Amino acid sequence: MHVLEIWPPTRYVRPFAGVGFLGAFTTFSTWMVDTDRLLGHGHYAVAAFNVFGSLFAGLAATVLGLAIGRTALARRVRLAARHGRARRYGWWVR
């Protein structure tokens, strides 16, 4: 696992990775069962909205989260530089 190579070894890394994977797996399977049931009952438009609406909402939440995180980090870097405590951050800070 890539996470285990990056983070220092602690007793919480493996459970965190396991819960994250299993949580995503069960969420995906529930989403697909709901979609399958909608299709089975002939609700094709609602099933399509369920799939594409969920994908769009997930992508929108990801973009929003990245924007907020980058803005907060850039603000932190500017404030640190203003007070003479500049640290070097990664390429993602503009």
C-alpha positions, 0 to 999 in steps of 0.5 A: 500500500502506498500509504504505508510507504509514506506515513511513519509506521503507527498502530493506526495506519492499517485500521485506517486504511482498512476502514477506508477501503471497506467503507468505500466498498460497501458504499459503492455496493449499496449505491449499485444495489439501489440503482439496480432496484430502480432499474428493475422497477422500470424507473430508468430516469431516476436510476440515471439521475442516481448514477450521474447525480452521485458522480457529479456531486462527488466530483464537485465535493472533491473540487470544492475541498481541494480549492478550500484546502489550497486556499487555506494553505496559501493563506497560511504560507502568506501569513508565515512569510509576513511574520518571518516564519516562512516554510517551504511547502510543495508545488501545490501552493500558488 
